[in-house]
Amino acid sequence: MMKRALVAGSLLMVAAAVPRLAHQVHKAEVAHMSLKVGDMAPDFILLTNDWKTVRLSDYRDKKNVFLAVYVLAFSEGCTAQMRAVQAGIDSGRIPTADTAVFGVSMDSPAANAAFAEQNGLHFPLLSDMNHKMVTSYGILKTYSIENEDYRWALRANIVIDKRGIIRLIDEGDNAVDPNTALTLCTTLHKQPPTN
């Protein structure tokens, strides 16, 4: 009986503390990409979910690049975003003949591999565990909880043309549905090559 009273008392204390804790979670200034459409995309080297390296500049003058940046593997919004990108590839709306498609997160290659397998994703997922790419793109987001800072990437879809110029940025909730990025990939595919 005494144990039950102690457990019940502990649960009441925790329940009473939850609303206070919720008010102590402060979102830092909302992150927005520091880069703009028309800027040169910063180069990066990241590991795929197959432990291969990808360098953005290797695609210069060869392919457009679609980067689908997601917050965290296995989360609901990121799963929807990555499945929508895969659906765009499967439907032919992303012409992969001249557009390289990558998911990007701060997850490990192993976590990204499991995420890809679980969701039937057949495009590379890049791992930015040291935060260099998301920092250079200005999409590292900070939340403060109990005076501790936690950081993760802002969700974004970024389309970079063959010259390395950023042609589209969709951020936050707008990036869950990559429809605008898919349309631009198709448009870029139809444009004549530049000299």
N, C-alpha and C positions, 0 to 999 in steps of 0.2 A: 504494500500500500504506500509505504514511504517512497519507494523507488518511482512509483507512478506519479506521485505528487511532485517529486523532483524533476522528472521528465516533462510533465505538463508545465511546470513553472519555467523550465528552460525553454520550451517551445514558445511560451508566451513572451519571454524576454527577446527571443530571436525575432518573432513576428512584430514586436513593437519596434525593434531596431531597423527592420527592413525599410520602412518609409523614410527614416532619417538617413540611412545609407544611400537610398535612391537620390536624395537631394544633394548628397556629397559627390555625386558623379557629375563632373563638369566637362562638357565638350570644349576643347580648346577652340580657338578661332577656326571656323569652318575652313577646311583646306580647299583651295582651288588651285588648279594647275598654274604654275608660274609661266609656263610656255603658252603661246598663242598660235592660232592658225596662221600659217605663213612663216613661222620660225623654223630653223633647221633643227631636226630632231637630234638630241645628244646621242652619241654612240654608246653602246654598252656591250658587255660580254656576259652572258648568263648560261647556266646549266639547264638542259632540258630534263624532263622526267625520265629520259633514257640515259642520263649522265653524259650527254654530248654538249659541246659548247656552241652557242649561237652568238655571232657578232652582227649587230644591226648593219654596220657599214658594208658587210659582205653582199648585201642586197642592193646596194647603190647601183643604179643604171641597169638593173636586172629585173627586179620585182618591186611592186608596191608592198607595203607591210601593214597588216592590221594587227594591232596590239589590243587584246581584251584583258585589261587589268582587273583582277578580282581581289576581294578583301581576304577571304579565307576559304580554303578547300572545305567542302562538305556543308557549308552554310547554305541556307535556303536561297537567298538572292543570287549567290555566286553559282549555285547549281543551275538555276534558271538561266542566268546569263551565258554560261558555258554551253548548256544544251542548245540554246538559241543560236549560238555561233556555229555549233556542229550542224544544226538544221540548215543554216545558211549555206554551209559547204555542201551538204548532201543534196540540197535542192538546186545547186548550181548558181545560186545568187552571189556567192563569192567565187569568182573565177580563179581557182588556185593555180592555173597555168601561169598567171603573172601577178598573183597576190600571195605572199607568204602570211600565214595566219598563226598567231601565237597567243596563248593565255599567259599572263604574268601575275605572280603573287609572291609573297614573302615566305611561302611554305617551302619545305624541303623538297628535293627531287623525289624522295621516297613517298612523301605525302601526296605530291602531285601525281605520281604514278598510280597510286591507289585510287585517287579521285578520278583520274582519266578512265581507269578500268571500270570503276563502279558506274560511270555515266556514259560509257561508250564514246569517249572523246578520242578522235583520231588525228588531232593536230597537237603539236608540241606545247607543253606547259612549261614555262620558264620559271626558274627559282631565283628570287632576288633576296636571299637570306641576309646579305650584308647591307641591304637597303640602298645601294649605290644608284641603281636605276631610278627607283621611286623618288629618291632625294633629288637627283639631277632633273627629273621631270616636274618636281614640285608637287608631288601627290602623296607625300608621307603625312598621315593624319595622326594627331595626338589626342588622347583622352586622358584625363586625370581622375583617378579614383583613390580616395584616401591619401592624397598627397603623393601618389605614385603615378608616373606617366607611362602609358601604354601606347604603342604606335603600330599602325598598320596602313596599308595602301588605300587610297581613295579609289573607289570603283570608277573605271573610265574605259571608254573605247577610243582608240587613237588610230587614225589612218595616216600613213606616211607615204608620199609618192616616191617614184623611182629616183628622183633627185635628192631625196632625203628631207623634203619639206613636209611639215605637218599640214595636212589638208582638212582634218576633222578632229574635233574633241567633243565627246559626250561624257559628262561627269555625273557621279552620284546615281540617283534612281533612274535618270535618263539612259544610263548605260546598261540596265538590266535587259532591255529590249534593244538589240543591236541593229534594228531595222535601218536607221539612217546610215550607219557605217556600211551595211551590206549594199545599200543603194549607191553610195559613193564608190565602193570597190567596183561595182558593175560599170559605173560611169567612167572611172579611170581606165578600166580595161578597154573601153570603146574608143578612147582618145588615141590619136596617132602618136607614134613615138616622137620624143623631142630630141633634138640634136644638141 
